[in-house]
Amino acid sequence: MRFNLNILGRLSHIKSTICGPILFKIYIITVFFVPDGYQNPISSVTIDPDVLSDSPKRILITRNHSLTSAQACMIVGFLAIVLTSIGGWFYSQGAWLVLPFAGLEMLAVMAGFYACVRHNNDYELLEIDDVNIRVERCIANREQNFSFQTYWTKVMLEVTEGWYPSKLWMQSKGRQIELGRWLTDHEREQLAHRLKSFI
């Protein structure tokens, strides 16, 4: 099929004008969900209300997961229909190169949403008693377990300058782990004070 190069240039400009802002917004939304170090304002710290009893004190830290798997599938499906329709129209006008690039853009968006959704169930569970501190961590459905002796355990809040978030460390006998990586600085500070009061 023959077509005029000027028409192809105009069609490509229209395609970038239509698809560009949509994909840019999706990329920005995805970036806000993925990184571990991002300061998420909707994370959750739940403390067992029965903290004065002799039973182990429990603290549950969860990541923001306002986007469910079903909602992510709906968004991706809608975007796939839109991009396929736009790419198909350009293909019918002779600009067949637009369709493969639309497919690549869709794959990038799907990868971003997948990376977001697979962290929906991330959590950190701390159980503290007079003898031991047990930390159960689940990231991307992979569980890790740590144990510290309460007497030798220290909680340290590392405050950094500029845009870098603070870091909360639990240290004991040369070992250390970072806690609350997806909390805000304020939430991390509150958690540090609470842990110090428990230990």
Contacts in CASP RR format, 6 or more apart in sequence:
PFRMAT RR
TARGET T0000
AUTHOR 0000-0000-0000
METHOD contacts of the structure
MODEL  1
MRFNLNILGRLSHIKSTICGPILFKIYIITVFFVPDGYQNPISSVTIDPD
VLSDSPKRILITRNHSLTSAQACMIVGFLAIVLTSIGGWFYSQGAWLVLP
FAGLEMLAVMAGFYACVRHNNDYELLEIDDVNIRVERCIANREQNFSFQT
YWTKVMLEVTEGWYPSKLWMQSKGRQIELGRWLTDHEREQLAHRLKSFI
1 94 0 8 1.000
3 93 0 8 1.000
3 94 0 8 1.000
3 95 0 8 1.000
7 93 0 8 1.000
8 94 0 8 1.000
8 95 0 8 1.000
11 90 0 8 1.000
11 93 0 8 1.000
11 95 0 8 1.000
11 98 0 8 1.000
12 95 0 8 1.000
12 98 0 8 1.000
15 86 0 8 1.000
15 87 0 8 1.000
15 90 0 8 1.000
15 95 0 8 1.000
15 98 0 8 1.000
15 102 0 8 1.000
18 86 0 8 1.000
19 83 0 8 1.000
19 86 0 8 1.000
19 102 0 8 1.000
19 105 0 8 1.000
22 79 0 8 1.000
22 82 0 8 1.000
23 105 0 8 1.000
23 109 0 8 1.000
26 79 0 8 1.000
26 109 0 8 1.000
27 108 0 8 1.000
27 109 0 8 1.000
30 109 0 8 1.000
30 112 0 8 1.000
30 113 0 8 1.000
30 115 0 8 1.000
30 116 0 8 1.000
32 38 0 8 1.000
33 64 0 8 1.000
33 67 0 8 1.000
33 115 0 8 1.000
33 116 0 8 1.000
33 119 0 8 1.000
34 112 0 8 1.000
34 115 0 8 1.000
34 116 0 8 1.000
34 119 0 8 1.000
36 139 0 8 1.000
36 181 0 8 1.000
36 182 0 8 1.000
37 165 0 8 1.000
37 181 0 8 1.000
37 182 0 8 1.000
38 182 0 8 1.000
39 165 0 8 1.000
39 183 0 8 1.000
39 184 0 8 1.000
39 185 0 8 1.000
40 63 0 8 1.000
40 64 0 8 1.000
40 182 0 8 1.000
40 183 0 8 1.000
40 184 0 8 1.000
41 64 0 8 1.000
41 184 0 8 1.000
42 64 0 8 1.000
42 66 0 8 1.000
43 61 0 8 1.000
43 62 0 8 1.000
43 63 0 8 1.000
43 64 0 8 1.000
43 180 0 8 1.000
43 182 0 8 1.000
43 183 0 8 1.000
43 184 0 8 1.000
43 187 0 8 1.000
44 60 0 8 1.000
44 61 0 8 1.000
44 62 0 8 1.000
44 64 0 8 1.000
45 59 0 8 1.000
45 60 0 8 1.000
45 61 0 8 1.000
45 183 0 8 1.000
45 187 0 8 1.000
45 190 0 8 1.000
45 191 0 8 1.000
46 59 0 8 1.000
46 60 0 8 1.000
46 61 0 8 1.000
46 62 0 8 1.000
47 57 0 8 1.000
47 58 0 8 1.000
47 59 0 8 1.000
47 60 0 8 1.000
47 194 0 8 1.000
48 57 0 8 1.000
48 58 0 8 1.000
48 59 0 8 1.000
51 57 0 8 1.000
51 198 0 8 1.000
55 129 0 8 1.000
56 127 0 8 1.000
56 128 0 8 1.000
56 129 0 8 1.000
56 134 0 8 1.000
57 126 0 8 1.000
57 127 0 8 1.000
57 128 0 8 1.000
57 129 0 8 1.000
57 198 0 8 1.000
58 125 0 8 1.000
58 126 0 8 1.000
58 127 0 8 1.000
58 128 0 8 1.000
59 125 0 8 1.000
59 126 0 8 1.000
59 128 0 8 1.000
59 191 0 8 1.000
59 194 0 8 1.000
59 195 0 8 1.000
60 123 0 8 1.000
60 124 0 8 1.000
60 125 0 8 1.000
60 126 0 8 1.000
61 123 0 8 1.000
61 124 0 8 1.000
61 125 0 8 1.000
61 126 0 8 1.000
61 179 0 8 1.000
61 180 0 8 1.000
61 182 0 8 1.000
61 183 0 8 1.000
61 191 0 8 1.000
62 122 0 8 1.000
62 123 0 8 1.000
63 119 0 8 1.000
63 120 0 8 1.000
63 122 0 8 1.000
63 123 0 8 1.000
63 182 0 8 1.000
64 182 0 8 1.000
65 119 0 8 1.000
65 120 0 8 1.000
65 121 0 8 1.000
67 116 0 8 1.000
67 117 0 8 1.000
67 120 0 8 1.000
68 117 0 8 1.000
68 120 0 8 1.000
69 117 0 8 1.000
69 120 0 8 1.000
72 113 0 8 1.000
72 116 0 8 1.000
72 117 0 8 1.000
75 113 0 8 1.000
76 109 0 8 1.000
76 110 0 8 1.000
76 113 0 8 1.000
79 106 0 8 1.000
79 109 0 8 1.000
80 106 0 8 1.000
83 102 0 8 1.000
83 103 0 8 1.000
83 105 0 8 1.000
83 106 0 8 1.000
84 102 0 8 1.000
84 103 0 8 1.000
84 106 0 8 1.000
86 98 0 8 1.000
86 102 0 8 1.000
87 98 0 8 1.000
87 99 0 8 1.000
87 102 0 8 1.000
88 98 0 8 1.000
88 99 0 8 1.000
90 96 0 8 1.000
90 98 0 8 1.000
90 99 0 8 1.000
91 98 0 8 1.000
91 99 0 8 1.000
118 140 0 8 1.000
118 141 0 8 1.000
119 139 0 8 1.000
119 140 0 8 1.000
121 138 0 8 1.000
121 141 0 8 1.000
122 138 0 8 1.000
122 139 0 8 1.000
122 140 0 8 1.000
122 182 0 8 1.000
123 137 0 8 1.000
123 138 0 8 1.000
124 135 0 8 1.000
124 136 0 8 1.000
124 137 0 8 1.000
124 138 0 8 1.000
124 179 0 8 1.000
124 180 0 8 1.000
125 135 0 8 1.000
125 136 0 8 1.000
125 137 0 8 1.000
126 133 0 8 1.000
126 134 0 8 1.000
126 135 0 8 1.000
126 136 0 8 1.000
126 179 0 8 1.000
126 195 0 8 1.000
127 133 0 8 1.000
127 134 0 8 1.000
127 136 0 8 1.000
128 134 0 8 1.000
128 150 0 8 1.000
128 195 0 8 1.000
128 198 0 8 1.000
128 199 0 8 1.000
129 150 0 8 1.000
130 150 0 8 1.000
131 149 0 8 1.000
131 150 0 8 1.000
132 147 0 8 1.000
132 148 0 8 1.000
132 149 0 8 1.000
132 150 0 8 1.000
133 147 0 8 1.000
133 148 0 8 1.000
133 149 0 8 1.000
133 150 0 8 1.000
133 153 0 8 1.000
133 170 0 8 1.000
133 172 0 8 1.000
133 199 0 8 1.000
134 145 0 8 1.000
134 146 0 8 1.000
134 147 0 8 1.000
135 145 0 8 1.000
135 146 0 8 1.000
135 147 0 8 1.000
135 148 0 8 1.000
135 170 0 8 1.000
135 177 0 8 1.000
135 179 0 8 1.000
136 143 0 8 1.000
136 144 0 8 1.000
136 145 0 8 1.000
137 143 0 8 1.000
137 144 0 8 1.000
137 145 0 8 1.000
137 146 0 8 1.000
137 177 0 8 1.000
138 144 0 8 1.000
146 175 0 8 1.000
146 177 0 8 1.000
148 170 0 8 1.000
148 172 0 8 1.000
148 173 0 8 1.000
148 175 0 8 1.000
149 172 0 8 1.000
149 173 0 8 1.000
150 199 0 8 1.000
152 172 0 8 1.000
152 173 0 8 1.000
153 170 0 8 1.000
153 171 0 8 1.000
153 172 0 8 1.000
153 199 0 8 1.000
154 170 0 8 1.000
154 171 0 8 1.000
154 172 0 8 1.000
155 168 0 8 1.000
155 169 0 8 1.000
155 170 0 8 1.000
155 171 0 8 1.000
155 192 0 8 1.000
155 195 0 8 1.000
155 196 0 8 1.000
155 199 0 8 1.000
156 168 0 8 1.000
156 169 0 8 1.000
156 170 0 8 1.000
156 171 0 8 1.000
156 192 0 8 1.000
157 166 0 8 1.000
157 167 0 8 1.000
157 168 0 8 1.000
157 169 0 8 1.000
157 188 0 8 1.000
157 189 0 8 1.000
157 192 0 8 1.000
158 166 0 8 1.000
158 167 0 8 1.000
158 168 0 8 1.000
158 169 0 8 1.000
159 166 0 8 1.000
159 185 0 8 1.000
160 166 0 8 1.000
160 167 0 8 1.000
165 185 0 8 1.000
165 188 0 8 1.000
166 185 0 8 1.000
166 188 0 8 1.000
166 189 0 8 1.000
167 178 0 8 1.000
167 181 0 8 1.000
167 188 0 8 1.000
168 178 0 8 1.000
168 179 0 8 1.000
168 180 0 8 1.000
168 183 0 8 1.000
168 188 0 8 1.000
168 191 0 8 1.000
168 192 0 8 1.000
169 176 0 8 1.000
169 177 0 8 1.000
169 178 0 8 1.000
169 179 0 8 1.000
170 176 0 8 1.000
170 177 0 8 1.000
170 179 0 8 1.000
170 195 0 8 1.000
179 191 0 8 1.000
179 195 0 8 1.000
180 187 0 8 1.000
180 188 0 8 1.000
180 191 0 8 1.000
183 191 0 8 1.000
END
